[in-house]
């Protein structure tokens, strides 16, 4: 099974936007770690939006 290229690009853009990490740093992450960071960012963004 492969992971959709579009989905990988979305995760990379999301992490780069919020953490300001380089493409190289993000690509060095294991898939599950990158996915987990993206999920944690989403949780933080949702929580911050609810607090407004």
N, C-alpha and C positions, 0 to 999 in steps of 0.2 A: 504494500500500500504506500502511496506517495502523498505528500502534503501539497496541496494546491499552491502553485507559485504566487497567485494573487494574494492568497492568505498570508504567505510569508512576507510579502511586500507590505501588506497592511500592518502586520505586527512590527516590522522594522520601522516603518514610518511613525507608528504610534509611540513606540519606545523612544525613538530619536527625538520626537517632538516634545515629549514630556520630561525625559531625563537628559536630553542634549548629549547623548552618547554618539560616538562616531559609528559609521556603518561597520567598520572593521571590528569594533568592540561588540556590537550587537551580533554580527555574524559569527563571532567566536563563541557565543553562547550555545549550549546544547539546546535542541528544539524544546524540550520540556521546560527548561529554565526560561527561555525566551517567551514561551506561552504563559508561564506563570507570572513573569513580570507584566506582560500585557494584561492579564486578568487582575493583578493587584492594582495597576494603574486605573483600570476601569472602575474598580471598587472605590478607590480614592476620589476619582472624578465624580462618581455618582453621589458619594457621601458629601463632597464639597457642594455639589449642586443642591442637594436637599437642605443644606444648612443656610442657604441664602434666603 
